[in-house]
């Protein structure tokens, strides 16, 4: 008998498109009245204005058309994903990231705790700036050498690096693939609530790094690599320039979004230039840089398609005019609940939804249009809704088997999924607890 396997993410997304189509036949069409709010400068729903309208079920032809239409409507996000992915693939090909990590290892080889803390902070910073995850796959051999040199277990080095990066992406204020997209879709000012996020980011990261270091001593486990003493190498000047170029690019992006009204296209442009410059500085040459870019594009094409498919789901629901009905159905049970329970329920729902929808960007595009009107109706800050999404989807990346990056990194490190869950479930629950505290506190602060 053939063993059943977990469905491919594309099959899952297409199934959701078909489910959305079916729902247009089952759920009555309806709509809220909306009005322009001078204080916020956006349209908000009018409480108690929901009414049913004539049903408009979506046919198979329109469902099929929603696939390319969804990708086209989300093209700015898709292009941003491809260009940022390509640019960082170029930087990785220059060896700058690996060189920087090697220099760090050599410099602090006799200060184990400090070194590991610095590594965790480095990966967390990359996570909060760029949603670092799949890029870690290429670094696994180097990380295994590091773990073997200092007697650190393979599970713990994966936890320290991947876990810190995912915490950075889940808690940080600048991840372009999650919080920035969610804030834009929810019509919340980009980077708003940044200081609040940073507080809980620091708390969760400090706990995570402490736990990994405390429980990271290798027992019978080894990396499986023969470790040879090497002469410490100074990081080359081109690599220093490239790493500074990456840092400056992020600085310009943050300033542009905050002060120059930048959008997706401006971010794509600056990262495209960064990738070209990094390739030339890193001696890849013009053709080598172009080849690395194309390979980076290929790595993230599927991620872009997932974002488009998520948009297709929304287009089908919109065409069938059942979005407001779904919002009304979700609002009804929340109406008499305390805001804290409603917010925690949203975070839990986002975590569960991330199993069949492993794309954080796609999940933001899918859920924010549905949940932000609920927040308006029950008097909850839209910022809290973004937090609930950011924490639920981001932390769930540590455990969901539909996360290809997680599974690939575990395989490269020789750690089974079962071993990973047995090791990481306790600290992950604590991190979820910190996230829950942040969501509840945000009701009163944000």
Secondary structure, DSSP 8 states (H G I E B T S, - for coil): --------HHHHHHHHHHHHHHHHHHS--EE--EEEETTTTEEEE-TT--EE-------HHHHHHHHHHHHHHTHHHHHHHHHHHHHHHHHHHHTHHHHHHHHHHHHTTT-HHHHHHHHHHHHHHHHHHH---GGGGGGHHHHHHHHHHHTB-HHHHHIIIIIHHHHHHHH-S--TTTHHHHHHHTT--TTTTHHHHHHHHHHHHHHHHHHHHHT-B-SS---S------------HHHHHHHHHHHHHHHHHHHHHHHS---HHHHHHHHHHHHHHHHHHTT-HHHHHHHHHHHHHHHHHHHHHHHHHHHHHHHHHHHTT-HHHHHHHHHHHHTTS-HHHHHHHHHHHHHHHHHH---HHHHHHHHHHHHHHHHHHHT--HHHHHHHHHHHHHHHTTT-TT-HHHHHHHHHHT--HHHHHHHHHHHHHHHHHHHHHHHHHHHHH-
